[in-house]
Amino acid sequence: MLYSNYPSTSSGQVMKYSKLFGKTVREAPKDETSVNARLLIQAGFIRKEVAGVYNFLPLGLRVLTKIANIVREEMNNVQAQELYLSALQKKESWERTGRWGNFDALFKLTSNFEKEYALGPTHEEVLVPIVSEFVSSYKDLPLYLYQIQTKFRDEKRAKAGLLRGREFLMKDLYSFHESEKDLVAYYELMKKVYKKTFSRLGLDAIETLASGGTFSKFSHEFQIVCESGEDEIIYCPGGDFSQNSEIAKVAEGKQCDLGHGPLKRAKTIEVGNIFLLKDKFSKAFNLRFKDKKGAQKYVVMGCYGIGISRVMGAIVEVHNDERGIVWPLSVSPFDAYLIVLGDAKEHAEKTYSELKKAGIDVLYDDRDISAGEKFADADLIGIPIRLVVSERSLRQASSRGGQAGQAGGKIEFKKRTEEKIELLGFKDVIKNLRQEG
């Protein structure tokens, strides 16, 4: 999934629903149990290939791209440089780190020429040897490198839609430092960056202490409270404490030390994690540098991951109702869903054109189907703002001195999260849309 080749989501893009590849379906897929997979398939965002692997249709790709670009902006803001590493990886590097034989979810391939490879679930084995070619002095450090890349993991139980897949999109950033003090400082910075990133994505992420596995004594996960989640945390609603229940030394109900009341236990979805790798991979690939005194030392490393496609699934799990998805505007495939009803097509076409000129991304439902079907699809797809041009709105525009048949006439304006409908002139529609953004 090479993002430089992906379609732009710049403002002012419009699309007629009649021409859109991928349509809504009324019946939920029988082989999907998760909310995110069911709604995303029904709304025309994704299609299942095999268990744990999904194809992203145009609507789905727009959301995925918006999520990736928000993450990309935040990584760039902390001086990280983007690159793109190979998914097909050589066996020798995995043997060198000792993970060829003990990484349970590693996909292993044998070519027609009997050469063995790994399909990358992670990229330390690829990146660290490359960095060793360019880092030799303390002057080359610190260094921050990241990518947004497809990962492959041979999960025993690929389930829960986009939340647990065998092929998925991930952002992984690796930091390289001359000292643990510098590593820890960047690690603490990334905690704040992650909180900000998830907030921009419409998710309230809880920073959670977790096991560090084979790398260090601890790591930090970023968890989203959700009843359908596979993880579980014990946390303080006041925001000062959270631990993964697998390592928690305190019990639910214990009073918060800062007086916020009893600790709670909750099901959660992990959307990101960060690790102190220290010198584990540097030693494996002899990644060393000369310090200011000329002594040779091993570079210390950190790793910072965000599941891009998993975030998409988590957003749907959290932001939905009985009618469908409710996208946060920051990641919605379009800013507005424009519907034409009755004999108002001329006015709708002009409105559609003027929205584009105003820099609004709009999906225009121009189909000759019933109003009920259009409203149901608008709710299922979940774009935050619904605009309706109809004979009724034109009549009301005329009765109030508006100019029926022009883009300056009245338009019904409704938020996906509210029942209230406002009848607005075009300028007020644009004003409201920009305020929402």
C-alpha positions as CSV (number, residue, x, y, z in Angstrom):
1,M,0.0,0.0,0.0
2,L,2.2,2.8,-1.3
3,Y,0.7,6.0,0.0
4,S,2.4,8.4,-2.4
5,N,0.3,6.8,-5.1
6,Y,-3.0,7.1,-3.2
7,P,-5.7,9.5,-4.3
8,S,-5.7,13.0,-2.8
9,T,-8.3,13.9,-0.3
10,S,-7.8,17.6,-0.9
11,S,-10.8,20.0,-0.5
12,G,-13.3,20.4,-3.2
13,Q,-13.5,16.9,-4.4
14,V,-17.0,15.8,-5.4
15,M,-18.5,12.5,-6.4
16,K,-21.9,11.4,-7.8
17,Y,-23.2,8.4,-6.0
18,S,-24.5,6.9,-9.2
19,K,-20.9,6.7,-10.4
20,L,-19.4,5.6,-7.2
21,F,-17.7,2.2,-7.2
22,G,-19.1,0.3,-4.2
23,K,-22.7,0.6,-3.1
24,T,-24.6,0.0,0.1
25,V,-26.2,-3.4,0.8
26,R,-29.2,-3.9,3.1
27,E,-28.4,-7.4,4.6
28,A,-25.5,-7.8,7.0
29,P,-22.8,-10.3,6.0
30,K,-23.4,-13.6,7.6
31,D,-19.8,-14.4,8.2
32,E,-19.0,-11.2,10.2
33,T,-19.7,-10.9,13.9
34,S,-18.0,-7.5,14.6
35,V,-19.8,-4.2,14.3
36,N,-17.0,-2.6,12.3
37,A,-16.8,-5.3,9.6
38,R,-20.6,-5.5,9.3
39,L,-21.2,-1.8,9.0
40,L,-18.2,-1.1,6.7
41,I,-19.3,-3.9,4.3
42,Q,-22.9,-2.8,4.3
43,A,-22.0,0.9,3.8
44,G,-19.7,0.0,0.8
45,F,-16.3,0.8,2.4
46,I,-14.7,-2.6,2.3
47,R,-15.0,-6.2,1.0
48,K,-13.6,-9.3,2.5
49,E,-11.0,-11.3,0.6
50,V,-10.3,-14.1,3.1
51,A,-10.4,-14.3,6.9
52,G,-8.4,-11.3,8.3
53,V,-7.9,-9.7,4.9
54,Y,-10.0,-6.9,3.4
55,N,-10.1,-4.9,0.2
56,F,-10.7,-1.1,0.6
57,L,-13.2,0.3,-1.9
58,P,-13.1,4.1,-2.8
59,L,-15.0,5.2,0.3
60,G,-12.9,3.0,2.5
61,L,-9.7,4.2,0.9
62,R,-10.6,7.8,1.5
63,V,-11.0,7.2,5.2
64,L,-7.9,5.1,5.5
65,T,-5.9,7.9,3.7
66,K,-7.3,10.6,6.0
67,I,-6.3,8.6,9.0
68,A,-2.8,8.0,7.6
69,N,-2.3,11.6,6.7
70,I,-3.3,12.8,10.2
71,V,-0.7,10.4,11.7
72,R,1.8,11.4,9.1
73,E,1.4,15.1,10.0
74,E,2.0,14.4,13.7
75,M,5.1,12.3,12.9
76,N,6.5,15.0,10.7
77,N,5.9,17.5,13.5
78,V,8.4,15.6,15.7
79,Q,11.2,15.6,13.0
80,A,10.6,12.1,11.9
81,Q,11.5,11.3,8.3
82,E,9.2,9.1,6.2
83,L,10.5,6.1,4.2
84,Y,9.1,2.9,2.7
85,L,10.6,-0.4,3.5
86,S,10.2,-3.8,1.8
87,A,7.5,-6.2,3.0
88,L,9.4,-9.2,1.6
89,Q,12.4,-9.7,4.0
90,K,15.4,-12.0,4.0
91,K,15.6,-15.0,6.3
92,E,19.1,-14.2,7.3
93,S,18.2,-11.0,9.1
94,W,15.5,-12.8,11.1
95,E,17.9,-15.6,12.0
96,R,20.4,-12.9,13.2
97,T,17.9,-11.5,15.7
98,G,16.8,-15.0,16.7
99,R,13.2,-14.4,15.7
100,W,13.0,-16.7,12.6
101,G,12.2,-19.6,14.9
102,N,10.3,-18.0,17.7
103,F,8.1,-15.3,16.1
104,D,4.8,-17.3,16.2
105,A,2.9,-15.1,13.7
106,L,5.6,-14.9,11.1
107,F,4.6,-15.7,7.5
108,K,7.3,-17.7,5.8
109,L,7.6,-18.1,2.1
110,T,9.7,-20.3,-0.2
111,S,10.3,-19.1,-3.7
112,N,10.4,-21.3,-6.8
113,F,14.2,-21.2,-6.4
114,E,14.0,-22.6,-2.9
115,K,15.0,-19.3,-1.3
116,E,13.2,-18.5,2.0
117,Y,11.7,-15.2,3.0
118,A,9.6,-13.6,5.6
119,L,6.5,-11.4,5.0
120,G,7.1,-8.5,7.3
121,P,5.1,-8.3,10.5
122,T,7.5,-5.6,11.7
123,H,10.6,-3.9,10.3
124,E,13.5,-3.9,12.7
125,E,15.2,-6.6,10.7
126,V,15.1,-4.4,7.6
127,L,15.7,-0.9,8.9
128,V,18.5,-1.4,11.4
129,P,21.0,-2.9,8.9
130,I,20.3,0.1,6.6
131,V,20.8,2.6,9.5
132,S,24.1,1.0,10.3
133,E,25.3,2.1,6.8
134,F,24.7,5.8,7.7
135,V,25.3,6.1,11.4
136,S,28.8,6.1,12.7
137,S,29.1,9.1,15.0
138,Y,27.2,10.9,17.7
139,K,26.7,13.7,15.2
140,D,24.4,11.4,13.2
141,L,22.1,11.0,16.2
142,P,19.3,11.3,17.2
143,L,17.5,9.9,14.1
144,Y,13.7,9.3,13.7
145,L,12.4,7.2,10.8
146,Y,8.9,6.0,10.1
147,Q,6.8,4.4,7.4
148,I,3.1,3.6,6.7
149,Q,3.3,0.1,5.4
150,T,1.3,-3.1,5.0
151,K,2.1,-5.7,7.6
152,F,1.5,-9.5,7.6
153,R,0.9,-11.7,10.6
154,D,-0.3,-15.3,10.5
155,E,-2.9,-14.9,13.3
156,K,-4.4,-18.1,14.5
157,R,-7.8,-16.4,15.0
158,A,-8.2,-13.6,12.5
159,K,-11.5,-12.0,13.7
160,A,-13.1,-8.8,14.7
161,G,-13.0,-7.3,11.2
162,L,-10.2,-4.6,10.9
163,L,-9.3,-5.0,14.6
164,R,-7.4,-8.3,14.1
165,G,-6.1,-9.1,10.7
166,R,-3.6,-11.1,8.8
167,E,-2.9,-8.2,6.5
168,F,-3.2,-4.7,7.9
169,L,-1.8,-1.1,7.5
170,M,0.4,0.2,10.2
171,K,2.6,3.2,11.0
172,D,5.8,2.2,12.7
173,L,8.4,4.8,13.8
174,Y,11.9,3.9,15.1
175,S,14.0,6.3,17.0
176,F,17.8,6.0,17.3
177,H,19.7,7.7,20.2
178,E,23.2,8.0,21.7
179,S,21.9,7.6,25.3
180,E,19.0,6.2,27.3
181,K,18.4,9.6,28.7
182,D,17.8,11.0,25.2
183,L,15.7,7.9,24.3
184,V,13.4,8.3,27.3
185,A,13.0,12.0,26.6
186,Y,11.7,11.2,23.1
187,Y,9.6,8.4,24.4
188,E,7.9,10.8,26.8
189,L,7.3,13.3,24.0
190,M,5.7,10.5,21.9
191,K,3.2,9.8,24.6
192,K,1.9,13.4,24.2
193,V,2.0,13.2,20.4
194,Y,0.0,10.0,20.5
195,K,-2.7,11.5,22.7
196,K,-3.0,14.4,20.4
197,T,-3.0,12.2,17.3
198,F,-5.9,10.0,18.6
199,S,-7.8,13.1,19.7
200,R,-7.6,14.4,16.1
201,L,-8.9,11.0,14.9
202,G,-12.0,11.3,17.2
203,L,-10.8,8.8,19.8
204,D,-10.3,9.2,23.5
205,A,-7.1,7.1,24.0
206,I,-6.1,6.0,27.5
207,E,-2.3,5.8,28.0
208,T,-1.9,2.3,29.6
209,L,1.1,0.7,31.2
210,A,1.7,-2.8,29.9
211,S,4.4,-5.5,29.7
212,G,7.5,-4.8,27.7
213,G,7.8,-8.4,26.6
214,T,11.3,-9.4,25.6
215,F,12.4,-5.8,25.0
216,S,12.1,-4.0,28.4
217,K,10.3,-4.1,31.7
218,F,7.4,-2.1,30.4
219,S,5.7,-0.5,27.4
220,H,2.7,1.8,26.9
221,E,-0.4,1.0,25.0
222,F,-3.1,3.4,23.9
223,Q,-6.5,1.9,24.6
224,I,-10.0,2.9,23.6
225,V,-12.8,1.9,25.9
226,C,-15.3,-0.3,24.0
227,E,-17.4,-3.2,25.0
228,S,-16.4,-5.2,21.9
229,G,-12.7,-4.8,22.7
230,E,-10.4,-7.8,23.1
231,D,-8.2,-6.1,25.7
232,E,-9.0,-5.2,29.3
233,I,-7.6,-2.4,31.5
234,I,-8.0,-1.3,35.1
235,Y,-8.0,2.5,35.1
236,C,-8.9,5.7,36.9
237,P,-11.7,7.7,35.1
238,G,-9.8,10.8,36.3
239,G,-7.0,10.0,33.9
240,D,-4.1,9.5,36.2
241,F,-3.8,5.7,36.2
242,S,-4.2,2.8,33.7
243,Q,-2.7,-0.6,33.5
244,N,-3.4,-3.6,31.3
245,S,-5.3,-6.1,33.4
246,E,-2.7,-8.8,32.5
247,I,0.0,-7.0,34.5
248,A,-2.1,-4.9,36.9
249,K,-1.1,-5.1,40.6
250,V,-4.2,-3.4,41.8
251,A,-7.8,-4.5,41.7
252,E,-11.0,-3.0,40.3
253,G,-12.7,-0.9,43.0
254,K,-9.5,0.3,44.7
255,Q,-9.7,4.0,45.5
256,C,-7.6,6.2,43.3
257,D,-4.6,7.6,45.2
258,L,-5.4,11.1,44.0
259,G,-9.0,11.0,45.2
260,H,-10.8,10.4,41.9
261,G,-12.9,7.5,43.3
262,P,-12.8,3.7,42.6
263,L,-10.7,2.3,39.8
264,K,-12.7,0.7,37.0
265,R,-12.2,-2.4,34.8
266,A,-13.1,-2.0,31.1
267,K,-12.9,-3.8,27.8
268,T,-10.8,-1.9,25.3
269,I,-9.3,-1.8,21.8
270,E,-5.6,-1.2,21.5
271,V,-4.9,1.3,18.7
272,G,-1.2,2.0,19.4
273,N,1.8,1.1,21.5
274,I,5.3,2.3,22.2
275,F,8.4,0.3,23.3
276,L,11.9,1.0,24.6
277,L,13.9,-1.4,22.4
278,K,17.2,-0.2,23.9
279,D,20.2,-2.0,22.3
280,K,18.5,-5.4,21.4
281,F,18.6,-4.8,17.6
282,S,21.7,-2.6,17.6
283,K,23.7,-5.5,19.1
284,A,22.3,-8.0,16.6
285,F,23.4,-5.8,13.6
286,N,26.4,-4.2,15.3
287,L,24.9,-0.7,15.0
288,R,27.4,1.4,16.9
289,F,28.7,5.0,16.9
290,K,31.7,6.9,18.3
291,D,30.8,9.2,21.2
292,K,32.4,12.6,21.9
293,K,35.4,10.9,23.5
294,G,35.9,8.5,20.6
295,A,34.5,5.4,22.4
296,Q,32.4,2.9,20.5
297,K,28.9,2.5,21.8
298,Y,25.7,0.8,20.8
299,V,22.9,2.9,19.5
300,V,19.7,2.7,21.7
301,M,16.3,2.5,20.0
302,G,12.6,3.1,20.6
303,C,9.6,1.8,18.6
304,Y,6.2,3.6,18.2
305,G,3.4,1.9,16.4
306,I,-0.2,2.9,15.3
307,G,-2.5,0.5,13.6
308,I,-3.9,2.6,10.7
309,S,-6.5,0.1,9.5
310,R,-7.2,-0.9,13.1
311,V,-7.9,2.7,14.0
312,M,-10.5,2.8,11.2
313,G,-12.2,-0.3,12.7
314,A,-12.0,1.2,16.2
315,I,-13.6,4.5,15.1
316,V,-16.6,2.5,13.7
317,E,-16.9,0.4,16.9
318,V,-17.1,3.6,19.0
319,H,-18.9,5.9,16.6
320,N,-22.1,4.2,15.4
321,D,-25.8,4.0,16.2
322,E,-28.7,1.8,15.1
323,R,-28.8,3.5,11.7
324,G,-25.1,3.1,10.8
325,I,-21.7,4.7,11.1
326,V,-21.2,8.2,12.5
327,W,-17.8,9.4,11.2
328,P,-15.8,12.2,13.0
329,L,-15.4,14.9,10.4
330,S,-11.6,14.6,10.5
331,V,-11.7,11.1,8.9
332,S,-15.1,11.2,7.1
333,P,-14.8,10.2,3.4
334,F,-16.6,13.4,2.5
335,D,-17.6,16.6,4.3
336,A,-21.3,16.5,3.3
337,Y,-23.8,14.1,1.7
338,L,-26.0,16.0,-0.8
339,I,-29.4,14.5,-1.7
340,V,-31.8,15.7,-4.4
341,L,-35.5,14.9,-4.1
342,G,-38.3,15.3,-6.6
343,D,-38.0,17.8,-9.5
344,A,-35.2,19.8,-7.9
345,K,-32.4,18.3,-9.9
346,E,-31.4,21.5,-11.7
347,H,-31.0,23.3,-8.4
348,A,-29.2,20.3,-6.9
349,E,-26.7,20.3,-9.8
350,K,-25.9,23.9,-9.3
351,T,-25.6,23.4,-5.6
352,Y,-23.2,20.5,-6.2
353,S,-21.1,22.7,-8.5
354,E,-21.0,25.6,-6.1
355,L,-20.0,23.3,-3.2
356,K,-17.0,22.2,-5.2
357,K,-16.0,25.8,-5.9
358,A,-16.3,26.5,-2.2
359,G,-13.8,23.7,-1.5
360,I,-16.3,21.3,0.1
361,D,-15.8,17.6,-0.4
362,V,-19.3,16.3,-1.2
363,L,-20.9,13.0,-2.1
364,Y,-23.9,13.8,-4.3
365,D,-26.8,11.2,-4.2
366,D,-28.2,11.8,-7.7
367,R,-30.0,8.5,-8.0
368,D,-33.7,8.1,-9.0
369,I,-34.8,6.2,-5.9
370,S,-37.1,7.0,-3.0
371,A,-36.3,9.6,-0.4
372,G,-36.4,6.9,2.3
373,E,-33.7,4.9,0.5
374,K,-31.5,7.9,0.2
375,F,-31.9,8.9,3.8
376,A,-31.2,5.4,4.9
377,D,-28.0,5.2,2.9
378,A,-26.9,8.6,4.1
379,D,-27.2,7.4,7.7
380,L,-25.5,4.1,7.0
381,I,-22.5,5.7,5.3
382,G,-22.3,8.1,8.2
383,I,-21.0,11.4,6.6
384,P,-21.4,14.1,9.3
385,I,-23.6,16.5,7.4
386,R,-26.6,15.8,5.2
387,L,-27.8,18.4,2.7
388,V,-31.1,18.1,1.0
389,V,-32.4,20.0,-2.1
390,S,-36.1,19.4,-2.7
391,E,-39.2,20.9,-4.1
392,R,-40.2,21.7,-0.5
393,S,-37.0,23.7,0.1
394,L,-37.4,25.6,-3.2
395,R,-41.0,26.5,-2.4
396,Q,-40.0,27.8,1.0
397,A,-37.1,29.7,-0.6
398,S,-39.5,31.4,-3.0
399,S,-42.0,32.2,-0.3
400,R,-39.3,33.9,1.7
401,G,-37.9,35.8,-1.2
402,G,-35.2,33.3,-2.2
403,Q,-34.2,32.6,-5.8
404,A,-35.5,29.1,-6.6
405,G,-33.5,27.2,-9.1
406,Q,-30.2,28.8,-8.2
407,A,-27.5,27.7,-5.8
408,G,-28.4,30.6,-3.6
409,G,-31.8,29.0,-2.7
410,K,-32.6,27.2,0.5
411,I,-31.1,23.8,1.5
412,E,-32.0,21.5,4.3
413,F,-29.0,21.2,6.7
414,K,-28.8,18.3,9.2
415,K,-26.1,16.9,11.3
416,R,-25.8,13.1,11.5
417,T,-25.8,13.2,15.3
418,E,-28.9,15.4,15.6
419,E,-32.5,15.2,14.6
420,K,-32.9,19.0,14.0
421,I,-33.2,20.1,10.4
422,E,-32.4,23.8,9.4
423,L,-33.5,25.5,6.2
424,L,-30.4,27.6,5.2
425,G,-29.3,29.7,2.3
426,F,-26.1,28.6,0.5
427,K,-23.8,31.0,2.2
428,D,-25.0,29.8,5.6
429,V,-24.5,26.2,4.6
430,I,-20.9,27.0,3.7
431,K,-20.4,28.9,6.9
432,N,-21.8,26.0,9.0
433,L,-19.7,23.4,7.2
434,R,-16.6,25.4,7.8
435,Q,-17.4,25.9,11.5
436,E,-17.9,22.1,11.8
437,G,-14.4,21.6,10.3
